[in-house]
Amino acid sequence: MNASRLLAFVGATLFAGSVFAAEPAMDRGEYLFRAAGCGGCHTDEKNKGPALAGGAAIKTPRGTFYAPNITPDPTYGVGRWSEADFFRATREGLNPDGAHYYPSFPYASYTRLTDDDLRALWNYLRRQAPVTQASRPHELPWYVRSRSLLSTWKALYFTPGAWQPRPDKDETWNRGAYLAEAVGHCGECHTPRDSLGGPRRGLHFAGTREGPDDSVVPNITPDKKTGIGRWRKSEIIEYLDSGMTPEGDFAGDVMAEVIDRSTSRLTPPDREAIAVYLLSLPPVEHAVRKEKKKPAKGKDAFGF
């Protein structure tokens, strides 16, 4: 084995064994579940719905989507699914019948999860309480209702396959990249979309004015003018933990939920890894803040 291949092998081995090994209070599947924020989308907390039995409305420029029941209920949930069905859904964006999922289900990011992590997440979901409740159908304009059109969308924007660590980067960077790009699927909200709903790759992580529920999603590239380029690594870590910005404000709306459910539950090394990765991204100057005379009271520097 030559030196470069040996380096890649060692890096992959360290990476696979270290991402979710530091939280003794929960198993790997539960940690992944929290890191991915599954409960936030698949539970209708606003209407006090049962856990994972179907989510609240996610309003987008292309219609309103509702996350489905993912409890082990055999009729309305995933109780009749096999592990292979789960892998196919997350890795390929296909349901057990072979129909395409809308990309409101972030399989474009989840496809990068490793086999071991997908298996751990699946085993965790199987242990949850089944809920007999039908999923709410999406509310979409007529021109996007046909799922057959999604094959074209996938051909344009979707590349399936598990994450491969970069041998030229250290373990911390690789862990942060995996958490941000695959597990946490940050780009799904922080990357603007084109007219077909595909990510504008030249603006990866550069923010958008058309986030879920008409929210403004900030630029989190290290651009000093429009992004987080003036933030120190320690300040990003603090924000992911408590929601506090360098100015002393706090996250609100969608990001507050992400912090509460997901990033604050990560281990300190994992929050640090995400910060390292974000600061390594190419800076993209892209202003996303909507025009306002004054920032609303309680809004933070990220625009939430």
PASE-196944 format. One record per residue (C-alpha): residue number from 1; x, y, z. Coordinates in Angstrom, 1 decimal. Layout:
% PASE-196944
nr = NUM&X = X&Y = Y&Z = Z $
...
% end
This chain:
% PASE-196944
nr = 1&X = 0.0&Y = 0.0&Z = 0.0 $
nr = 2&X = 1.5&Y = 3.3&Z = -1.0 $
nr = 3&X = 1.8&Y = 6.3&Z = 1.3 $
nr = 4&X = -1.3&Y = 8.2&Z = 0.0 $
nr = 5&X = -3.5&Y = 5.2&Z = 0.1 $
nr = 6&X = -2.3&Y = 4.4&Z = 3.6 $
nr = 7&X = -3.1&Y = 8.0&Z = 4.7 $
nr = 8&X = -6.6&Y = 7.7&Z = 3.3 $
nr = 9&X = -7.2&Y = 4.4&Z = 5.0 $
nr = 10&X = -6.0&Y = 5.7&Z = 8.4 $
nr = 11&X = -8.0&Y = 8.9&Z = 8.0 $
nr = 12&X = -11.2&Y = 7.0&Z = 7.1 $
nr = 13&X = -10.7&Y = 4.6&Z = 10.0 $
nr = 14&X = -10.2&Y = 7.3&Z = 12.6 $
nr = 15&X = -13.2&Y = 9.3&Z = 11.1 $
nr = 16&X = -15.6&Y = 6.3&Z = 11.2 $
nr = 17&X = -14.8&Y = 5.5&Z = 14.8 $
nr = 18&X = -14.8&Y = 8.9&Z = 16.3 $
nr = 19&X = -17.7&Y = 11.0&Z = 15.1 $
nr = 20&X = -20.3&Y = 9.7&Z = 17.6 $
nr = 21&X = -18.2&Y = 8.1&Z = 20.2 $
nr = 22&X = -18.1&Y = 10.8&Z = 22.9 $
nr = 23&X = -21.6&Y = 10.9&Z = 24.3 $
nr = 24&X = -22.1&Y = 8.2&Z = 26.9 $
nr = 25&X = -25.7&Y = 9.2&Z = 27.8 $
nr = 26&X = -27.1&Y = 8.0&Z = 24.5 $
nr = 27&X = -26.4&Y = 5.4&Z = 21.9 $
nr = 28&X = -25.1&Y = 6.1&Z = 18.4 $
nr = 29&X = -28.6&Y = 6.0&Z = 16.8 $
nr = 30&X = -30.1&Y = 8.5&Z = 19.3 $
nr = 31&X = -27.1&Y = 10.8&Z = 18.9 $
nr = 32&X = -27.6&Y = 10.7&Z = 15.1 $
nr = 33&X = -31.3&Y = 11.3&Z = 15.5 $
nr = 34&X = -30.7&Y = 14.4&Z = 17.6 $
nr = 35&X = -27.8&Y = 15.7&Z = 15.4 $
nr = 36&X = -30.0&Y = 15.4&Z = 12.3 $
nr = 37&X = -32.9&Y = 17.1&Z = 13.9 $
nr = 38&X = -35.4&Y = 14.4&Z = 12.9 $
nr = 39&X = -37.8&Y = 15.2&Z = 15.7 $
nr = 40&X = -38.2&Y = 18.8&Z = 14.7 $
nr = 41&X = -39.6&Y = 18.0&Z = 11.2 $
nr = 42&X = -41.5&Y = 14.8&Z = 12.0 $
nr = 43&X = -43.4&Y = 16.0&Z = 15.1 $
nr = 44&X = -46.2&Y = 18.6&Z = 14.9 $
nr = 45&X = -45.3&Y = 20.3&Z = 18.2 $
nr = 46&X = -47.4&Y = 23.4&Z = 17.5 $
nr = 47&X = -50.5&Y = 21.3&Z = 17.6 $
nr = 48&X = -49.2&Y = 19.0&Z = 20.3 $
nr = 49&X = -49.0&Y = 16.0&Z = 18.0 $
nr = 50&X = -47.4&Y = 12.7&Z = 19.1 $
nr = 51&X = -43.7&Y = 12.3&Z = 18.6 $
nr = 52&X = -42.6&Y = 11.4&Z = 15.0 $
nr = 53&X = -46.2&Y = 10.9&Z = 13.8 $
nr = 54&X = -46.1&Y = 13.6&Z = 11.2 $
nr = 55&X = -44.7&Y = 17.1&Z = 11.1 $
nr = 56&X = -46.0&Y = 20.6&Z = 11.0 $
nr = 57&X = -46.3&Y = 22.6&Z = 7.7 $
nr = 58&X = -43.1&Y = 23.5&Z = 6.0 $
nr = 59&X = -44.0&Y = 26.4&Z = 3.7 $
nr = 60&X = -41.7&Y = 26.9&Z = 0.7 $
nr = 61&X = -42.0&Y = 28.9&Z = -2.6 $
nr = 62&X = -42.9&Y = 25.6&Z = -4.3 $
nr = 63&X = -45.7&Y = 24.6&Z = -1.9 $
nr = 64&X = -46.3&Y = 23.4&Z = 1.6 $
nr = 65&X = -44.8&Y = 20.1&Z = 2.7 $
nr = 66&X = -45.6&Y = 17.9&Z = 5.7 $
nr = 67&X = -43.0&Y = 15.4&Z = 7.0 $
nr = 68&X = -44.6&Y = 11.9&Z = 7.3 $
nr = 69&X = -45.2&Y = 9.5&Z = 10.2 $
nr = 70&X = -41.9&Y = 7.7&Z = 10.8 $
nr = 71&X = -42.9&Y = 5.7&Z = 13.9 $
nr = 72&X = -43.0&Y = 1.9&Z = 13.6 $
nr = 73&X = -46.7&Y = 1.8&Z = 13.0 $
nr = 74&X = -47.3&Y = -0.9&Z = 10.3 $
nr = 75&X = -50.2&Y = 1.0&Z = 8.7 $
nr = 76&X = -49.2&Y = 4.7&Z = 8.7 $
nr = 77&X = -45.6&Y = 4.6&Z = 9.6 $
nr = 78&X = -42.5&Y = 2.6&Z = 8.7 $
nr = 79&X = -43.4&Y = -0.6&Z = 10.6 $
nr = 80&X = -43.5&Y = -2.7&Z = 7.5 $
nr = 81&X = -40.2&Y = -1.3&Z = 6.1 $
nr = 82&X = -37.1&Y = -3.3&Z = 6.0 $
nr = 83&X = -33.6&Y = -2.0&Z = 6.6 $
nr = 84&X = -33.1&Y = -2.0&Z = 2.9 $
nr = 85&X = -36.2&Y = 0.2&Z = 2.4 $
nr = 86&X = -34.8&Y = 2.7&Z = 4.9 $
nr = 87&X = -31.4&Y = 2.7&Z = 3.1 $
nr = 88&X = -33.1&Y = 3.2&Z = -0.2 $
nr = 89&X = -35.2&Y = 6.1&Z = 1.1 $
nr = 90&X = -32.2&Y = 8.0&Z = 2.6 $
nr = 91&X = -29.6&Y = 7.0&Z = 0.1 $
nr = 92&X = -31.6&Y = 7.1&Z = -3.1 $
nr = 93&X = -34.7&Y = 9.2&Z = -2.3 $
nr = 94&X = -37.1&Y = 6.4&Z = -3.2 $
nr = 95&X = -40.0&Y = 4.9&Z = -1.2 $
nr = 96&X = -40.5&Y = 1.1&Z = -0.9 $
nr = 97&X = -42.6&Y = 1.2&Z = -4.1 $
nr = 98&X = -39.9&Y = 2.9&Z = -6.0 $
nr = 99&X = -41.6&Y = 6.3&Z = -6.2 $
nr = 100&X = -39.5&Y = 9.4&Z = -5.9 $
nr = 101&X = -39.5&Y = 11.6&Z = -2.7 $
nr = 102&X = -39.7&Y = 15.3&Z = -3.0 $
nr = 103&X = -36.4&Y = 16.9&Z = -2.0 $
nr = 104&X = -38.2&Y = 18.5&Z = 1.0 $
nr = 105&X = -37.0&Y = 15.2&Z = 2.5 $
nr = 106&X = -33.2&Y = 16.1&Z = 2.5 $
nr = 107&X = -32.0&Y = 12.8&Z = 1.0 $
nr = 108&X = -29.6&Y = 14.8&Z = -1.1 $
nr = 109&X = -27.7&Y = 15.3&Z = 2.1 $
nr = 110&X = -28.6&Y = 12.1&Z = 3.9 $
nr = 111&X = -27.3&Y = 10.0&Z = 1.0 $
nr = 112&X = -23.8&Y = 10.8&Z = 2.4 $
nr = 113&X = -24.5&Y = 9.1&Z = 5.7 $
nr = 114&X = -22.3&Y = 6.0&Z = 6.2 $
nr = 115&X = -23.8&Y = 2.6&Z = 6.2 $
nr = 116&X = -23.0&Y = 2.2&Z = 9.9 $
nr = 117&X = -24.7&Y = 5.5&Z = 10.7 $
nr = 118&X = -27.8&Y = 4.7&Z = 8.6 $
nr = 119&X = -28.1&Y = 1.3&Z = 10.3 $
nr = 120&X = -27.8&Y = 2.9&Z = 13.8 $
nr = 121&X = -30.4&Y = 5.5&Z = 13.0 $
nr = 122&X = -32.8&Y = 2.9&Z = 11.6 $
nr = 123&X = -32.4&Y = 0.7&Z = 14.7 $
nr = 124&X = -33.2&Y = 3.7&Z = 16.9 $
nr = 125&X = -36.4&Y = 4.6&Z = 14.9 $
nr = 126&X = -37.6&Y = 1.0&Z = 15.2 $
nr = 127&X = -37.5&Y = 1.3&Z = 19.0 $
nr = 128&X = -39.8&Y = 4.3&Z = 19.1 $
nr = 129&X = -43.5&Y = 4.1&Z = 20.1 $
nr = 130&X = -45.8&Y = 3.4&Z = 17.1 $
nr = 131&X = -48.5&Y = 5.9&Z = 16.4 $
nr = 132&X = -51.6&Y = 5.1&Z = 14.3 $
nr = 133&X = -51.9&Y = 8.4&Z = 12.5 $
nr = 134&X = -52.0&Y = 9.0&Z = 8.8 $
nr = 135&X = -49.5&Y = 11.4&Z = 7.3 $
nr = 136&X = -50.9&Y = 14.7&Z = 6.0 $
nr = 137&X = -50.6&Y = 15.1&Z = 2.2 $
nr = 138&X = -48.6&Y = 17.9&Z = 0.8 $
nr = 139&X = -50.3&Y = 21.0&Z = -0.5 $
nr = 140&X = -48.7&Y = 21.7&Z = -3.9 $
nr = 141&X = -49.4&Y = 23.6&Z = -7.1 $
nr = 142&X = -50.5&Y = 21.4&Z = -9.9 $
nr = 143&X = -47.3&Y = 21.8&Z = -11.9 $
nr = 144&X = -45.2&Y = 20.0&Z = -9.2 $
nr = 145&X = -47.6&Y = 17.3&Z = -8.1 $
nr = 146&X = -46.3&Y = 14.7&Z = -10.5 $
nr = 147&X = -43.5&Y = 12.7&Z = -8.9 $
nr = 148&X = -42.4&Y = 11.4&Z = -12.3 $
nr = 149&X = -40.9&Y = 14.9&Z = -12.9 $
nr = 150&X = -38.6&Y = 14.3&Z = -9.9 $
nr = 151&X = -36.4&Y = 11.9&Z = -12.0 $
nr = 152&X = -35.4&Y = 14.9&Z = -14.0 $
nr = 153&X = -34.7&Y = 16.9&Z = -10.9 $
nr = 154&X = -32.5&Y = 14.1&Z = -9.6 $
nr = 155&X = -30.6&Y = 13.9&Z = -12.9 $
nr = 156&X = -29.8&Y = 17.6&Z = -12.6 $
nr = 157&X = -29.1&Y = 18.0&Z = -8.9 $
nr = 158&X = -28.7&Y = 14.7&Z = -7.0 $
nr = 159&X = -25.6&Y = 12.6&Z = -6.6 $
nr = 160&X = -26.1&Y = 9.5&Z = -4.4 $
nr = 161&X = -23.3&Y = 8.0&Z = -2.4 $
nr = 162&X = -21.9&Y = 7.9&Z = 1.1 $
nr = 163&X = -19.5&Y = 10.5&Z = 2.4 $
nr = 164&X = -15.8&Y = 9.8&Z = 1.7 $
nr = 165&X = -13.3&Y = 11.6&Z = 4.1 $
nr = 166&X = -10.6&Y = 13.7&Z = 2.4 $
nr = 167&X = -7.2&Y = 12.3&Z = 3.2 $
nr = 168&X = -5.6&Y = 15.8&Z = 2.7 $
nr = 169&X = -7.6&Y = 17.1&Z = 5.7 $
nr = 170&X = -7.3&Y = 16.3&Z = 9.4 $
nr = 171&X = -9.8&Y = 14.3&Z = 11.5 $
nr = 172&X = -11.5&Y = 17.4&Z = 12.9 $
nr = 173&X = -12.1&Y = 19.0&Z = 9.5 $
nr = 174&X = -13.5&Y = 15.7&Z = 8.2 $
nr = 175&X = -15.8&Y = 15.3&Z = 11.2 $
nr = 176&X = -17.1&Y = 18.8&Z = 10.8 $
nr = 177&X = -17.7&Y = 18.4&Z = 7.0 $
nr = 178&X = -19.6&Y = 15.2&Z = 7.7 $
nr = 179&X = -21.7&Y = 16.7&Z = 10.4 $
nr = 180&X = -22.5&Y = 19.9&Z = 8.4 $
nr = 181&X = -22.9&Y = 18.4&Z = 4.9 $
nr = 182&X = -24.5&Y = 15.0&Z = 5.7 $
nr = 183&X = -26.0&Y = 14.6&Z = 9.2 $
nr = 184&X = -26.9&Y = 18.2&Z = 9.9 $
nr = 185&X = -27.8&Y = 18.9&Z = 6.3 $
nr = 186&X = -27.0&Y = 22.6&Z = 6.8 $
nr = 187&X = -26.9&Y = 23.3&Z = 3.0 $
nr = 188&X = -30.6&Y = 22.3&Z = 2.6 $
nr = 189&X = -31.6&Y = 25.6&Z = 4.3 $
nr = 190&X = -28.5&Y = 27.8&Z = 3.9 $
nr = 191&X = -28.1&Y = 27.3&Z = 0.1 $
nr = 192&X = -30.4&Y = 29.3&Z = -2.2 $
nr = 193&X = -32.5&Y = 27.5&Z = -4.8 $
nr = 194&X = -33.0&Y = 28.1&Z = -8.4 $
nr = 195&X = -36.4&Y = 28.2&Z = -10.2 $
nr = 196&X = -36.5&Y = 24.4&Z = -10.3 $
nr = 197&X = -35.8&Y = 24.0&Z = -6.6 $
nr = 198&X = -32.2&Y = 22.9&Z = -7.1 $
nr = 199&X = -29.3&Y = 24.2&Z = -5.0 $
nr = 200&X = -27.3&Y = 27.1&Z = -6.6 $
nr = 201&X = -24.0&Y = 25.4&Z = -6.2 $
nr = 202&X = -22.0&Y = 28.6&Z = -6.6 $
nr = 203&X = -23.8&Y = 29.9&Z = -3.5 $
nr = 204&X = -23.3&Y = 26.9&Z = -1.3 $
nr = 205&X = -24.0&Y = 27.9&Z = 2.4 $
nr = 206&X = -24.4&Y = 31.6&Z = 1.2 $
nr = 207&X = -27.9&Y = 32.0&Z = 2.6 $
nr = 208&X = -31.3&Y = 32.8&Z = 1.1 $
nr = 209&X = -34.3&Y = 35.2&Z = 1.5 $
nr = 210&X = -36.6&Y = 32.3&Z = 0.7 $
nr = 211&X = -36.1&Y = 29.9&Z = 3.6 $
nr = 212&X = -38.7&Y = 27.7&Z = 5.2 $
nr = 213&X = -41.8&Y = 29.6&Z = 6.3 $
nr = 214&X = -40.5&Y = 32.7&Z = 4.5 $
nr = 215&X = -37.6&Y = 33.0&Z = 6.8 $
nr = 216&X = -34.3&Y = 34.7&Z = 6.0 $
nr = 217&X = -31.5&Y = 32.1&Z = 6.2 $
nr = 218&X = -28.1&Y = 33.6&Z = 6.8 $
nr = 219&X = -24.9&Y = 33.4&Z = 4.9 $
nr = 220&X = -22.6&Y = 31.1&Z = 6.9 $
nr = 221&X = -19.6&Y = 31.2&Z = 4.7 $
nr = 222&X = -16.6&Y = 33.1&Z = 6.1 $
nr = 223&X = -17.2&Y = 36.2&Z = 4.0 $
nr = 224&X = -16.4&Y = 39.2&Z = 6.3 $
nr = 225&X = -19.0&Y = 41.5&Z = 4.8 $
nr = 226&X = -22.1&Y = 39.3&Z = 4.5 $
nr = 227&X = -21.2&Y = 36.0&Z = 6.3 $
nr = 228&X = -19.5&Y = 34.9&Z = 9.5 $
nr = 229&X = -15.9&Y = 35.9&Z = 8.5 $
nr = 230&X = -15.5&Y = 38.2&Z = 11.5 $
nr = 231&X = -16.6&Y = 35.5&Z = 13.9 $
nr = 232&X = -14.0&Y = 33.6&Z = 15.9 $
nr = 233&X = -14.1&Y = 29.9&Z = 16.1 $
nr = 234&X = -15.0&Y = 30.1&Z = 19.8 $
nr = 235&X = -18.0&Y = 32.4&Z = 18.9 $
nr = 236&X = -19.4&Y = 29.9&Z = 16.4 $
nr = 237&X = -19.0&Y = 27.1&Z = 19.0 $
nr = 238&X = -20.9&Y = 29.3&Z = 21.5 $
nr = 239&X = -23.6&Y = 30.0&Z = 19.1 $
nr = 240&X = -24.1&Y = 26.4&Z = 18.3 $
nr = 241&X = -24.3&Y = 25.6&Z = 22.0 $
nr = 242&X = -26.4&Y = 28.5&Z = 23.4 $
nr = 243&X = -27.6&Y = 30.5&Z = 20.4 $
nr = 244&X = -25.8&Y = 33.6&Z = 21.6 $
nr = 245&X = -24.1&Y = 35.7&Z = 18.9 $
nr = 246&X = -20.9&Y = 37.7&Z = 19.4 $
nr = 247&X = -23.2&Y = 40.8&Z = 19.8 $
nr = 248&X = -25.0&Y = 39.2&Z = 22.7 $
nr = 249&X = -28.3&Y = 38.6&Z = 20.8 $
nr = 250&X = -29.8&Y = 35.1&Z = 20.6 $
nr = 251&X = -31.1&Y = 33.0&Z = 17.7 $
nr = 252&X = -34.8&Y = 32.9&Z = 17.0 $
nr = 253&X = -37.3&Y = 31.2&Z = 14.9 $
nr = 254&X = -36.0&Y = 28.2&Z = 12.9 $
nr = 255&X = -32.4&Y = 28.4&Z = 14.1 $
nr = 256&X = -33.5&Y = 28.5&Z = 17.7 $
nr = 257&X = -35.2&Y = 25.1&Z = 17.2 $
nr = 258&X = -32.1&Y = 23.7&Z = 15.4 $
nr = 259&X = -29.9&Y = 24.8&Z = 18.3 $
nr = 260&X = -32.3&Y = 23.5&Z = 21.0 $
nr = 261&X = -32.9&Y = 20.1&Z = 19.3 $
nr = 262&X = -29.7&Y = 19.5&Z = 17.6 $
nr = 263&X = -26.5&Y = 21.5&Z = 17.8 $
nr = 264&X = -26.7&Y = 22.1&Z = 21.6 $
nr = 265&X = -27.0&Y = 18.3&Z = 22.0 $
nr = 266&X = -23.7&Y = 17.6&Z = 20.2 $
nr = 267&X = -20.5&Y = 16.9&Z = 22.0 $
nr = 268&X = -18.1&Y = 19.9&Z = 22.4 $
nr = 269&X = -15.6&Y = 18.3&Z = 20.0 $
nr = 270&X = -18.4&Y = 18.0&Z = 17.4 $
nr = 271&X = -19.4&Y = 21.6&Z = 17.7 $
nr = 272&X = -15.8&Y = 22.6&Z = 17.4 $
nr = 273&X = -15.5&Y = 20.4&Z = 14.3 $
nr = 274&X = -18.4&Y = 22.2&Z = 12.6 $
nr = 275&X = -16.9&Y = 25.6&Z = 13.4 $
nr = 276&X = -13.5&Y = 24.5&Z = 11.9 $
nr = 277&X = -15.3&Y = 23.3&Z = 8.8 $
nr = 278&X = -17.4&Y = 26.5&Z = 8.3 $
nr = 279&X = -14.4&Y = 28.7&Z = 8.7 $
nr = 280&X = -12.6&Y = 26.7&Z = 6.0 $
nr = 281&X = -15.2&Y = 27.2&Z = 3.3 $
nr = 282&X = -14.6&Y = 29.6&Z = 0.5 $
nr = 283&X = -16.0&Y = 33.0&Z = 1.4 $
nr = 284&X = -19.0&Y = 34.0&Z = -0.7 $
nr = 285&X = -20.2&Y = 37.6&Z = -0.7 $
nr = 286&X = -24.0&Y = 37.2&Z = -0.8 $
nr = 287&X = -26.3&Y = 39.6&Z = 1.2 $
nr = 288&X = -29.6&Y = 38.0&Z = 2.2 $
nr = 289&X = -31.1&Y = 40.3&Z = 4.8 $
nr = 290&X = -34.4&Y = 41.7&Z = 3.8 $
nr = 291&X = -34.7&Y = 45.4&Z = 3.7 $
nr = 292&X = -35.8&Y = 46.7&Z = 7.0 $
nr = 293&X = -35.7&Y = 50.1&Z = 8.6 $
nr = 294&X = -34.6&Y = 48.6&Z = 11.9 $
nr = 295&X = -33.8&Y = 45.1&Z = 13.0 $
nr = 296&X = -36.8&Y = 43.6&Z = 14.9 $
nr = 297&X = -36.3&Y = 43.4&Z = 18.6 $
nr = 298&X = -34.6&Y = 40.2&Z = 19.7 $
nr = 299&X = -33.4&Y = 39.3&Z = 16.2 $
nr = 300&X = -29.8&Y = 38.2&Z = 16.0 $
nr = 301&X = -26.9&Y = 39.1&Z = 13.7 $
nr = 302&X = -27.6&Y = 36.1&Z = 11.5 $
nr = 303&X = -30.9&Y = 37.7&Z = 10.5 $
nr = 304&X = -33.4&Y = 35.4&Z = 12.3 $
% end
